[in-house]
Amino acid sequence: MRFLSFVFISAAFIFIAPHLTSASEAEASRSSVSTTEGTALVVSVSDLDSLPQTAFSTTTPWHAEPARFSGVLLKDYLSAKNITAKKLRFVALNDYVVESDVDIMVDGGAILATRMNGQTLSISEKGPVFILFNFDGESSLQHPIYYTRSVWQLDKIEIPE
């Protein structure tokens, strides 16, 4: 009898767990932008997908093989949201924080990547939004200044006062 109970509970978990994961992934597919006025703009992957897309293939210190990343240029995102700040603070889901001059990010060609090799980035793949540079496109980007500004699992972008 205990064995049948175990089998039943295990089977139920197998069928229910994927739906729980999907809900948490859906919640994680949003990033928020805080402005100096204190308003928050929630941005979903679908919102990012509505903006002009760019893509490149590059190697990264975090992936074993070169990969093709696609998403929105940070420059285009900021323009679409009328954000003109000189500095931004990028905050990851794990509370990793990077504060950077916008010029460094834009001049380096930072993208808000939402896909790797055509697949939407999950949290386990450093998504849903991964700030990334084309490290192979320009050797000057292969530097700690850019590696440390490559924020994965981006949760929000803050505009410091």
RODOLUM-832093 format. One record per atom (N, C-alpha, C): atom name; z, x, y; residue in three letters. Coordinates in steps of 0.001 Angstrom, whole numbers, plus 524288, in hexadecimal, padded with zeros to 5 digits. Layout:
+----+-------+-------+-------+-----+
| at |     Z |     X |     Y |  aa |
+----+-------+-------+-------+-----+
| CA |     Z |     X |     Y | ala |
...
+----+-------+-------+-------+-----+
! end
This chain:
+----+-------+-------+-------+-----+
| at |     Z |     X |     Y |  aa |
+----+-------+-------+-------+-----+
|  N | 80000 | 80336 | 7FB56 | met |
| CA | 80000 | 80000 | 80000 | met |
|  C | 80000 | 80365 | 804EE | met |
|  N | 80340 | 80772 | 804F5 | arg |
| CA | 80357 | 80AF2 | 8097B | arg |
|  C | 7FE16 | 80D8B | 80A3B | arg |
|  N | 7FBA2 | 80EE5 | 805D9 | phe |
| CA | 7F686 | 81168 | 8062F | phe |
|  C | 7F294 | 80DBE | 808C9 | phe |
|  N | 7F292 | 808C9 | 80750 | leu |
| CA | 7EEF8 | 8050A | 809AD | leu |
|  C | 7F017 | 8045A | 80F84 | leu |
|  N | 7F501 | 80457 | 810F6 | ser |
| CA | 7F65F | 80401 | 8167F | ser |
|  C | 7F44B | 808BA | 81978 | ser |
|  N | 7F4E8 | 80D4A | 8172F | phe |
| CA | 7F2F3 | 81219 | 8199E | phe |
|  C | 7ED09 | 811D7 | 81A3E | phe |
|  N | 7EA4D | 81022 | 81633 | val |
| CA | 7E49C | 80FBA | 81661 | val |
|  C | 7E2FD | 80BDE | 81AA4 | val |
|  N | 7E5A0 | 80768 | 81AE1 | phe |
| CA | 7E457 | 80372 | 81EC9 | phe |
|  C | 7E528 | 8058A | 82456 | phe |
|  N | 7E997 | 8080A | 82545 | ile |
| CA | 7EAC4 | 80A29 | 82A7B | ile |
|  C | 7E6EC | 80E71 | 82BDF | ile |
|  N | 7E5B1 | 811D8 | 82828 | ser |
| CA | 7E1F1 | 8160E | 8291D | ser |
|  C | 7DC96 | 813E0 | 82A75 | ser |
|  N | 7DAE3 | 80FEB | 82784 | ala |
| CA | 7D5CB | 80D87 | 8287E | ala |
|  C | 7D5B3 | 80AF0 | 82DDE | ala |
|  N | 7D9DD | 80851 | 82F3D | ala |
| CA | 7DA22 | 805CC | 83461 | ala |
|  C | 7D9C3 | 809D4 | 838B6 | ala |
|  N | 7DC71 | 80E2B | 83815 | phe |
| CA | 7DC47 | 8124A | 83C0A | phe |
|  C | 7D6C7 | 81482 | 83C97 | phe |
|  N | 7D41E | 81544 | 83830 | ile |
| CA | 7CECF | 8176B | 83853 | ile |
|  C | 7CB36 | 813DD | 83B73 | ile |
|  N | 7CBD5 | 80EBB | 83AEC | phe |
| CA | 7C86C | 80B1E | 83DB1 | phe |
|  C | 7CA1B | 80A2E | 84353 | phe |
|  N | 7CF0A | 80AB4 | 84485 | ile |
| CA | 7D0FA | 809AD | 849CB | ile |
|  C | 7D0C4 | 80E85 | 84D3D | ile |
|  N | 7D1C6 | 8130C | 84B26 | ala |
| CA | 7D218 | 817E4 | 84E37 | ala |
|  C | 7CD3F | 818F0 | 85185 | ala |
|  N | 7C871 | 81849 | 84F6E | pro |
| CA | 7C3E8 | 81958 | 852C6 | pro |
|  C | 7C3BC | 815F9 | 857AD | pro |
|  N | 7C59E | 81136 | 85748 | his |
| CA | 7C5AB | 80DCF | 85BDF | his |
|  C | 7C9B5 | 80F94 | 85FD4 | his |
|  N | 7CE17 | 8119F | 85E0A | leu |
| CA | 7D207 | 813B5 | 8619F | leu |
|  C | 7CFED | 81882 | 86462 | leu |
|  N | 7CD33 | 81BE7 | 8619A | thr |
| CA | 7CAE7 | 82092 | 863E8 | thr |
|  C | 7C6DA | 81F08 | 867F6 | thr |
|  N | 7C39F | 81B2F | 866C0 | ser |
| CA | 7BF9C | 81989 | 86A6D | ser |
|  C | 7C201 | 81794 | 86F7E | ser |
|  N | 7C63D | 814B4 | 86F2F | ala |
| CA | 7C8C6 | 812C2 | 873F0 | ala |
|  C | 7CAE3 | 8173C | 87730 | ala |
|  N | 7CD59 | 81B0C | 874AC | ser |
| CA | 7CF70 | 81F73 | 877AD | ser |
|  C | 7CB0C | 822B6 | 879F6 | ser |
|  N | 7C6C3 | 8234D | 8772A | glu |
| CA | 7C243 | 82625 | 87943 | glu |
|  C | 7C00E | 82339 | 87DFC | glu |
|  N | 7BFE6 | 81E0F | 87DC0 | ala |
| CA | 7BDE2 | 81B08 | 88228 | ala |
|  C | 7C140 | 81BDA | 886F6 | ala |
|  N | 7C666 | 81BD4 | 8863D | glu |
| CA | 7C9E4 | 81CCD | 88AA4 | glu |
|  C | 7C930 | 82245 | 88CCE | glu |
|  N | 7C82A | 825F8 | 88951 | ala |
| CA | 7C7A4 | 82B6B | 88AF5 | ala |
|  C | 7C25B | 82C85 | 88D6F | ala |
|  N | 7BEB9 | 828CC | 88D58 | ser |
| CA | 7B989 | 829CB | 88F73 | ser |
|  C | 7B950 | 828F7 | 89556 | ser |
|  N | 7BDCB | 82898 | 897DE | arg |
| CA | 7BDF3 | 827DC | 89D7E | arg |
|  C | 7C09C | 82C77 | 8A01A | arg |
|  N | 7BEA7 | 82DD4 | 8A4BA | ser |
| CA | 7C12B | 831C8 | 8A7F9 | ser |
|  C | 7C22F | 82F48 | 8AD39 | ser |
|  N | 7C641 | 830F9 | 8AFE1 | ser |
| CA | 7C776 | 82E9D | 8B4E7 | ser |
|  C | 7C71D | 832AB | 8B933 | ser |
|  N | 7C5C2 | 830E1 | 8BDD0 | val |
| CA | 7C56D | 83437 | 8C261 | val |
|  C | 7C936 | 8320F | 8C667 | val |
|  N | 7CCDE | 83545 | 8C826 | ser |
| CA | 7D093 | 833A6 | 8CC26 | ser |
|  C | 7CED0 | 835CA | 8D163 | ser |
|  N | 7CEF5 | 83280 | 8D561 | thr |
| CA | 7CD73 | 83444 | 8DA97 | thr |
|  C | 7D250 | 8351E | 8DDE0 | thr |
|  N | 7D196 | 8378B | 8E264 | thr |
| CA | 7D60A | 8389C | 8E5CF | thr |
|  C | 7D889 | 83393 | 8E7B7 | thr |
|  N | 7D5A9 | 82F47 | 8E7BD | glu |
| CA | 7D7E0 | 82A41 | 8E958 | glu |
|  C | 7DB2C | 827DB | 8E501 | glu |
|  N | 7DB2E | 82A3F | 8E073 | gly |
| CA | 7DE5C | 8284F | 8DC29 | gly |
|  C | 7DB9F | 82462 | 8D8B4 | gly |
|  N | 7D6B5 | 82335 | 8D9D5 | thr |
| CA | 7D3E4 | 81FA0 | 8D668 | thr |
|  C | 7D1D1 | 822A5 | 8D1B5 | thr |
|  N | 7D16E | 81FF9 | 8CD5E | ala |
| CA | 7CF74 | 8226C | 8C89A | ala |
|  C | 7CA56 | 81FD2 | 8C717 | ala |
|  N | 7C692 | 822FA | 8C5D0 | leu |
| CA | 7C180 | 8211A | 8C3FB | leu |
|  C | 7C118 | 82287 | 8BE43 | leu |
|  N | 7C0DB | 81EA1 | 8BADA | val |
| CA | 7C075 | 81F93 | 8B53F | val |
|  C | 7BAAD | 81FF8 | 8B3E2 | val |
|  N | 7B959 | 8242F | 8B12B | val |
| CA | 7B3EA | 82536 | 8AFBB | val |
|  C | 7B382 | 8257C | 8A9D1 | val |
|  N | 7B007 | 8226E | 8A79E | ser |
| CA | 7AF3F | 8228B | 8A1F3 | ser |
|  C | 7AA7F | 825DF | 8A0A8 | ser |
|  N | 7A9F8 | 82721 | 89BBE | val |
| CA | 7A565 | 82A09 | 89A00 | val |
|  C | 7A07A | 826F0 | 89B66 | val |
|  N | 7A0AB | 821CC | 89AEF | ser |
| CA | 79C14 | 81EA2 | 89C55 | ser |
|  C | 79AE6 | 81F0C | 8A229 | ser |
|  N | 79EF2 | 81F90 | 8A57A | asp |
| CA | 79E0B | 82068 | 8AB0E | asp |
|  C | 79B5E | 825A8 | 8ABF1 | asp |
|  N | 79D33 | 829AD | 8A94A | leu |
| CA | 79AB9 | 82ECE | 8A9CA | leu |
|  C | 7951A | 82E9D | 8A7D9 | leu |
|  N | 7942E | 82BA0 | 8A3A9 | asp |
| CA | 78EE8 | 82B26 | 8A186 | asp |
|  C | 78B27 | 82883 | 8A553 | asp |
|  N | 78D38 | 8258A | 8A915 | ser |
| CA | 789D4 | 822DD | 8ACD7 | ser |
|  C | 787EE | 82686 | 8B12C | ser |
|  N | 78A1F | 82B33 | 8B16F | leu |
| CA | 7888D | 82F07 | 8B565 | leu |
|  C | 78478 | 832B2 | 8B318 | leu |
|  N | 781A8 | 8358A | 8B674 | pro |
| CA | 77DB3 | 8393C | 8B473 | pro |
|  C | 7802A | 83D14 | 8B09A | pro |
|  N | 77D76 | 83DFC | 8AC51 | gln |
| CA | 77F72 | 84156 | 8A823 | gln |
|  C | 77CD9 | 846B7 | 8A842 | gln |
|  N | 77FB3 | 84A84 | 8A675 | thr |
| CA | 77D97 | 84FC3 | 8A5C7 | thr |
|  C | 77F78 | 851BF | 8A080 | thr |
|  N | 77CBB | 8559F | 89E68 | ala |
| CA | 77E35 | 857B1 | 89949 | ala |
|  C | 77CC4 | 85D78 | 898FE | ala |
|  N | 77FB3 | 86042 | 895D8 | phe |
| CA | 77E6A | 865B4 | 894B9 | phe |
|  C | 780CE | 86732 | 88F79 | phe |
|  N | 77EA4 | 86B44 | 88D2D | ser |
| CA | 780D6 | 86D7B | 88867 | ser |
|  C | 78393 | 87284 | 889D9 | ser |
|  N | 78839 | 87339 | 887B6 | thr |
| CA | 78B41 | 877E3 | 888EC | thr |
|  C | 78F26 | 878F9 | 88495 | thr |
|  N | 790EF | 87DCA | 8846F | thr |
| CA | 79560 | 87F1A | 88120 | thr |
|  C | 79A3A | 87E95 | 8847B | thr |
|  N | 79E9B | 87DAA | 881FB | thr |
| CA | 7A39A | 87D6C | 884C1 | thr |
|  C | 7A79A | 88079 | 88196 | thr |
|  N | 7ABD8 | 88203 | 88400 | pro |
| CA | 7AFFE | 88495 | 88103 | pro |
|  C | 7B2A6 | 880EE | 87D18 | pro |
|  N | 7B1A4 | 87BD6 | 87D68 | trp |
| CA | 7B473 | 877FC | 87A3A | trp |
|  C | 7B133 | 875AD | 875D8 | trp |
|  N | 7AC4C | 87748 | 8756D | his |
| CA | 7A8D5 | 8753B | 87162 | his |
|  C | 7A667 | 879CA | 86E60 | his |
|  N | 7A5EE | 87937 | 86943 | ala |
| CA | 7A3D8 | 87D60 | 865F4 | ala |
|  C | 79DF7 | 87E2B | 866BA | ala |
|  N | 79B42 | 87A0E | 86818 | glu |
| CA | 7958D | 87A36 | 868A4 | glu |
|  C | 793FB | 87861 | 86E18 | glu |
|  N | 78F5B | 879FA | 86FE7 | pro |
| CA | 78D65 | 877BA | 874D6 | pro |
|  C | 78CDD | 871D0 | 8743A | pro |
|  N | 78DA7 | 86F0C | 8787B | ala |
| CA | 78D42 | 86959 | 8785F | ala |
|  C | 78A71 | 86779 | 87D3E | ala |
|  N | 7883F | 862CA | 87CDB | arg |
| CA | 7859F | 86058 | 88155 | arg |
|  C | 7896D | 85C68 | 883AC | arg |
|  N | 78AD6 | 85D4B | 88898 | phe |
| CA | 78E6D | 859DF | 88B61 | phe |
|  C | 78B68 | 856C7 | 88F6E | phe |
|  N | 78CDD | 851DB | 8901E | ser |
| CA | 78A5C | 84EAB | 89427 | ser |
|  C | 78E82 | 84B7F | 896FD | ser |
|  N | 78D39 | 84A4F | 89BD7 | gly |
| CA | 790C5 | 8475A | 89F26 | gly |
|  C | 78EE3 | 84777 | 8A4BB | gly |
|  N | 7927E | 8469A | 8A848 | val |
| CA | 7914D | 84622 | 8ADDE | val |
|  C | 792FC | 84B1C | 8B0A8 | val |
|  N | 78F96 | 84D28 | 8B3F1 | leu |
| CA | 79135 | 85187 | 8B737 | leu |
|  C | 795D6 | 84FC8 | 8BA8C | leu |
|  N | 799C7 | 85305 | 8BAF0 | leu |
| CA | 79E44 | 851C1 | 8BE33 | leu |
|  C | 79C80 | 85090 | 8C3BE | leu |
|  N | 798C4 | 85381 | 8C5AB | lys |
| CA | 7969D | 852B5 | 8CAE9 | lys |
|  C | 79490 | 84D1A | 8CB83 | lys |
|  N | 791B1 | 84B39 | 8C7A7 | asp |
| CA | 78F84 | 845E9 | 8C7E3 | asp |
|  C | 793D1 | 841C9 | 8C795 | asp |
|  N | 797B9 | 842C1 | 8C454 | tyr |
| CA | 79C12 | 83F15 | 8C3D5 | tyr |
|  C | 79EFB | 83E99 | 8C8FE | tyr |
|  N | 7A044 | 84306 | 8CB5F | leu |
| CA | 7A31A | 842F4 | 8D059 | leu |
|  C | 79FE5 | 8403F | 8D491 | leu |
|  N | 79ADB | 8413D | 8D4A5 | ser |
| CA | 7976B | 83EB9 | 8D874 | ser |
|  C | 79745 | 838C7 | 8D7A2 | ser |
|  N | 796CF | 83721 | 8D2C3 | ala |
| CA | 79694 | 83187 | 8D194 | ala |
|  C | 79B96 | 82EBF | 8D322 | ala |
|  N | 79FF9 | 83189 | 8D2EB | lys |
| CA | 7A509 | 82F38 | 8D43C | lys |
|  C | 7A6B1 | 83068 | 8D9DC | lys |
|  N | 7A327 | 832D3 | 8DCE1 | asn |
| CA | 7A437 | 83435 | 8E261 | asn |
|  C | 7A925 | 8377F | 8E2FB | asn |
|  N | 7A9F6 | 83B13 | 8DF6C | ile |
| CA | 7AE77 | 83E97 | 8DFA4 | ile |
|  C | 7ACAD | 843AC | 8E234 | ile |
|  N | 7AF2E | 84517 | 8E680 | thr |
| CA | 7AD9C | 849BE | 8E97D | thr |
|  C | 7B1FB | 84DCD | 8E9D1 | thr |
|  N | 7B5B5 | 84D7A | 8E674 | ala |
| CA | 7BA27 | 85114 | 8E689 | ala |
|  C | 7B858 | 856B0 | 8E5A1 | ala |
|  N | 7BB5D | 85A5E | 8E796 | lys |
| CA | 7BA3E | 85FEF | 8E6D8 | lys |
|  C | 7BCD4 | 86204 | 8E1E5 | lys |
|  N | 7C114 | 85F70 | 8E033 | lys |
| CA | 7C3E1 | 860FB | 8DB73 | lys |
|  C | 7C4A1 | 85C30 | 8D80C | lys |
|  N | 7C4BB | 85D1E | 8D2F2 | leu |
| CA | 7C5D5 | 858FD | 8CF2D | leu |
|  C | 7C9A6 | 85B0D | 8CB24 | leu |
|  N | 7CC91 | 85773 | 8C8F0 | arg |
| CA | 7D02E | 858C6 | 8C4B5 | arg |
|  C | 7CE66 | 855B7 | 8BFE9 | arg |
|  N | 7CD51 | 85894 | 8BBAE | phe |
| CA | 7CB7E | 85648 | 8B6D2 | phe |
|  C | 7D010 | 85636 | 8B2F9 | phe |
|  N | 7D138 | 8519E | 8B0D5 | val |
| CA | 7D5BF | 850FA | 8AD6D | val |
|  C | 7D3E7 | 84EFE | 8A81C | val |
|  N | 7D568 | 851DC | 8A403 | ala |
| CA | 7D3F5 | 85071 | 89EAF | ala |
|  C | 7D806 | 84CD5 | 89C45 | ala |
|  N | 7D6A8 | 84A83 | 897E4 | leu |
| CA | 7DA46 | 84710 | 8951B | leu |
|  C | 7DF54 | 849D1 | 893A2 | leu |
|  N | 7DF14 | 84EF7 | 892AA | asn |
| CA | 7E3C1 | 851EB | 89130 | asn |
|  C | 7E683 | 85436 | 895F3 | asn |
|  N | 7E525 | 85251 | 89A96 | asp |
| CA | 7E769 | 853F4 | 89F96 | asp |
|  C | 7E5DB | 85971 | 8A14D | asp |
|  N | 7E1E5 | 85BC3 | 89ED0 | tyr |
| CA | 7DFA4 | 8609E | 8A0CA | tyr |
|  C | 7DD44 | 85F58 | 8A616 | tyr |
|  N | 7DE70 | 86284 | 8AA02 | val |
| CA | 7DCA1 | 8616B | 8AF54 | val |
|  C | 7D9CA | 8662C | 8B182 | val |
|  N | 7D55B | 86526 | 8B3DA | val |
| CA | 7D26E | 86933 | 8B69B | val |
|  C | 7D157 | 86735 | 8BC11 | val |
|  N | 7D2D8 | 86A42 | 8BFF6 | glu |
| CA | 7D160 | 86908 | 8C558 | glu |
|  C | 7CD2E | 86CE6 | 8C6EA | glu |
|  N | 7C8FD | 86AE7 | 8C927 | ser |
| CA | 7C495 | 86E49 | 8CA5A | ser |
|  C | 7C1E9 | 86C9E | 8CF5D | ser |
|  N | 7BF8E | 87074 | 8D1F5 | asp |
| CA | 7BC0B | 86F3F | 8D648 | asp |
|  C | 7B74D | 86C76 | 8D407 | asp |
|  N | 7B5A1 | 86860 | 8D697 | val |
| CA | 7B113 | 86572 | 8D4CF | val |
|  C | 7AC46 | 86904 | 8D49F | val |
|  N | 7ABC8 | 86C81 | 8D874 | asp |
| CA | 7A740 | 86FF6 | 8D8A8 | asp |
|  C | 7A6AD | 8733D | 8D3B7 | asp |
|  N | 7AAFD | 8752F | 8D198 | ile |
| CA | 7AAB8 | 87853 | 8CCCC | ile |
|  C | 7A888 | 8750D | 8C856 | ile |
|  N | 7AA62 | 87044 | 8C7EE | met |
| CA | 7A8AB | 86CCD | 8C3B6 | met |
|  C | 7A2EC | 86B43 | 8C461 | met |
|  N | 7A182 | 869C1 | 8C918 | val |
| CA | 79C2B | 867F7 | 8CA1D | val |
|  C | 79852 | 86C7E | 8C9B6 | val |
|  N | 7999C | 870EF | 8CC26 | asp |
| CA | 79615 | 87572 | 8CBE8 | asp |
|  C | 79568 | 87768 | 8C652 | asp |
|  N | 7995F | 876B3 | 8C317 | gly |
| CA | 798FF | 87837 | 8BD95 | gly |
|  C | 79623 | 87444 | 8BA3B | gly |
|  N | 794A9 | 86FCF | 8BC84 | gly |
| CA | 791C8 | 86BD4 | 8B99D | gly |
|  C | 79510 | 868BC | 8B5C9 | gly |
|  N | 79A11 | 867EC | 8B707 | ala |
| CA | 79D91 | 86506 | 8B382 | ala |
|  C | 79B64 | 85F9D | 8B256 | ala |
|  N | 79BD1 | 85E26 | 8AD62 | ile |
| CA | 79A71 | 858CD | 8ABE5 | ile |
|  C | 79F3B | 8561C | 8A99C | ile |
|  N | 79F33 | 850FC | 8AA0B | leu |
| CA | 7A302 | 84DAA | 8A764 | leu |
|  C | 7A04D | 84BFB | 8A259 | leu |
|  N | 7A0C7 | 84F45 | 89E5F | ala |
| CA | 79E09 | 84E5B | 8996F | ala |
|  C | 7A094 | 849DC | 8967B | ala |
|  N | 79D4A | 84662 | 89490 | thr |
| CA | 79F1C | 841FB | 89172 | thr |
|  C | 79CE1 | 84222 | 88BEA | thr |
|  N | 7992E | 845C0 | 88B0D | arg |
| CA | 796AD | 8461E | 885EC | arg |
|  C | 795D0 | 84BCD | 88454 | arg |
|  N | 7963A | 84CA2 | 87F3F | met |
| CA | 794EF | 851AC | 87CF3 | met |
|  C | 79121 | 8509D | 87879 | met |
|  N | 78CA9 | 85336 | 878BB | asn |
| CA | 7888D | 8526D | 874CE | asn |
|  C | 78731 | 84CAA | 87427 | asn |
|  N | 78725 | 849D6 | 8788D | gly |
| CA | 78599 | 8445B | 87894 | gly |
|  C | 789D0 | 8407E | 87718 | gly |
|  N | 78E5E | 84256 | 87573 | gln |
| CA | 79296 | 83EE3 | 873CA | gln |
|  C | 796D1 | 83EA0 | 877F9 | gln |
|  N | 798C3 | 839E4 | 87902 | thr |
| CA | 79D05 | 83938 | 87CBB | thr |
|  C | 7A1AB | 83C8B | 87B09 | thr |
|  N | 7A3FB | 83F4A | 87EBE | leu |
| CA | 7A873 | 842AB | 87D9A | leu |
|  C | 7AD56 | 83F6B | 87C89 | leu |
|  N | 7AFAF | 84039 | 87815 | ser |
| CA | 7B4A7 | 83DB7 | 876E6 | ser |
|  C | 7B909 | 84144 | 878D7 | ser |
|  N | 7BDC5 | 83F64 | 878B0 | ile |
| CA | 7C231 | 84293 | 87A54 | ile |
|  C | 7C28C | 84782 | 876FE | ile |
|  N | 7C1A6 | 84702 | 871F5 | ser |
| CA | 7C1FF | 84B94 | 86E82 | ser |
|  C | 7BD9E | 84F7F | 86F80 | ser |
|  N | 7B983 | 84DD1 | 87248 | glu |
| CA | 7B529 | 8514C | 873A1 | glu |
|  C | 7B55C | 852E5 | 8795A | glu |
|  N | 7B9EA | 85278 | 87BB6 | lys |
| CA | 7BAED | 8540C | 88119 | lys |
|  C | 7B92C | 84FFC | 88511 | lys |
|  N | 7B841 | 84B32 | 88369 | gly |
| CA | 7B6A6 | 8470A | 886DF | gly |
|  C | 7BB3D | 843A2 | 88875 | gly |
|  N | 7BA4A | 83F76 | 88ADF | pro |
| CA | 7B52E | 83D0C | 88BA6 | pro |
|  C | 7B1EE | 83F9E | 88FF7 | pro |
|  N | 7B470 | 8428B | 8936B | val |
| CA | 7B19E | 84551 | 89791 | val |
|  C | 7B36C | 84AFF | 89773 | val |
|  N | 7AF9E | 84E8E | 89781 | phe |
| CA | 7B09F | 85424 | 8971A | phe |
|  C | 7ADD0 | 856C7 | 89BAB | phe |
|  N | 7B0B8 | 85917 | 89F3C | ile |
| CA | 7AE4D | 85C06 | 8A388 | ile |
|  C | 7AC60 | 86127 | 8A145 | ile |
|  N | 7A75E | 8622D | 8A201 | leu |
| CA | 7A4F6 | 866A3 | 89F6B | leu |
|  C | 7A0DC | 86926 | 8A2E5 | leu |
|  N | 79FED | 86E1C | 8A1EC | phe |
| CA | 79BEE | 87121 | 8A4B5 | phe |
|  C | 79802 | 8732E | 8A0B8 | phe |
|  N | 79345 | 8744C | 8A289 | asn |
| CA | 78F3D | 87684 | 89F26 | asn |
|  C | 79016 | 87C6C | 89ED5 | asn |
|  N | 793A7 | 87E04 | 89B79 | phe |
| CA | 79531 | 88382 | 89B14 | phe |
|  C | 7909E | 8870F | 899AA | phe |
|  N | 78CF1 | 88513 | 8969A | asp |
| CA | 78877 | 88844 | 8950D | asp |
|  C | 78428 | 8883F | 89932 | asp |
|  N | 7846E | 88498 | 89CD5 | gly |
| CA | 7805E | 8842F | 8A0DA | gly |
|  C | 780CC | 88856 | 8A50D | gly |
|  N | 7857B | 88A46 | 8A5E1 | glu |
| CA | 7865F | 88E49 | 8A9DA | glu |
|  C | 78B0F | 89191 | 8A824 | glu |
|  N | 78A43 | 8969C | 8A7AB | ser |
| CA | 78E62 | 89A09 | 8A59B | ser |
|  C | 79348 | 89A08 | 8A902 | ser |
|  N | 792C2 | 898FE | 8AE18 | ser |
| CA | 7975C | 898FC | 8B184 | ser |
|  C | 79B2A | 89497 | 8B023 | ser |
|  N | 7995C | 890A7 | 8AD41 | leu |
| CA | 79CC5 | 88C5A | 8ABAA | leu |
|  C | 7A027 | 88DD2 | 8A6FC | leu |
|  N | 79EF5 | 8921B | 8A46D | gln |
| CA | 7A208 | 893F0 | 89FF9 | gln |
|  C | 7A6A2 | 8971B | 8A20A | gln |
|  N | 7AA17 | 89455 | 8A4A4 | his |
| CA | 7AE79 | 896C6 | 8A763 | his |
|  C | 7B322 | 89315 | 8A728 | his |
|  N | 7B7E6 | 89544 | 8A703 | pro |
| CA | 7BC90 | 891E1 | 8A6CF | pro |
|  C | 7BCD7 | 88DD0 | 8AB2C | pro |
|  N | 7BA94 | 88EEF | 8AFB2 | ile |
| CA | 7BA95 | 88B0D | 8B3F7 | ile |
|  C | 7B82B | 885F1 | 8B21E | ile |
|  N | 7B407 | 8864D | 8AF03 | tyr |
| CA | 7B150 | 88199 | 8AD2E | tyr |
|  C | 7B394 | 87FA3 | 8A806 | tyr |
|  N | 7B52E | 88324 | 8A49A | tyr |
| CA | 7B78E | 8816B | 89FAC | tyr |
|  C | 7BC76 | 87E2C | 8A0B7 | tyr |
|  N | 7BFBB | 87FE6 | 8A461 | thr |
| CA | 7C494 | 87D02 | 8A577 | thr |
|  C | 7C396 | 877DF | 8A844 | thr |
|  N | 7BF1A | 8774C | 8AAAA | arg |
| CA | 7BDBA | 8726C | 8AD58 | arg |
|  C | 7BAC7 | 86EA2 | 8A9CC | arg |
|  N | 7B9F2 | 8702E | 8A4FF | ser |
| CA | 7B771 | 86CC6 | 8A11D | ser |
|  C | 7BBAD | 8696B | 89EA0 | ser |
|  N | 7BCA4 | 8650C | 8A0FB | val |
| CA | 7C0ED | 8619A | 89F58 | val |
|  C | 7BED7 | 85DA1 | 89B71 | val |
|  N | 7C10B | 85DBF | 896BA | trp |
| CA | 7BF84 | 859C2 | 892EE | trp |
|  C | 7C38D | 8556B | 892DD | trp |
|  N | 7C201 | 85114 | 8909B | gln |
| CA | 7C539 | 84C5B | 89078 | gln |
|  C | 7C6FC | 84AE9 | 895FE | gln |
|  N | 7C346 | 84B11 | 89998 | leu |
| CA | 7C472 | 849E9 | 89F10 | leu |
|  C | 7C6C1 | 84473 | 89F89 | leu |
|  N | 7CB34 | 8442A | 8A20C | asp |
| CA | 7CDDD | 83F29 | 8A2E6 | asp |
|  C | 7CCE5 | 83D2F | 8A86A | asp |
|  N | 7CD58 | 840AA | 8AC3F | lys |
| CA | 7CC98 | 83EEC | 8B1A4 | lys |
|  C | 7CB23 | 8437F | 8B51B | lys |
|  N | 7C8CF | 84219 | 8B96E | ile |
| CA | 7C797 | 845CA | 8BD95 | ile |
|  C | 7CAAF | 84400 | 8C25A | ile |
|  N | 7CDDE | 84784 | 8C463 | glu |
| CA | 7D10E | 84638 | 8C8EA | glu |
|  C | 7CF0C | 84931 | 8CDAE | glu |
|  N | 7CFA0 | 846C9 | 8D220 | ile |
| CA | 7CE3C | 8494B | 8D70F | ile |
|  C | 7D34F | 84AA1 | 8D9BF | ile |
|  N | 7D4C2 | 84FB6 | 8D9C6 | pro |
| CA | 7D9B4 | 85139 | 8DC45 | pro |
|  C | 7D992 | 85015 | 8E21A | pro |
|  N | 7DE11 | 84EDC | 8E42B | glu |
| CA | 7DE60 | 84DC4 | 8E9D1 | glu |
|  C | 7DE55 | 852C3 | 8ECE5 | glu |
+----+-------+-------+-------+-----+
! end
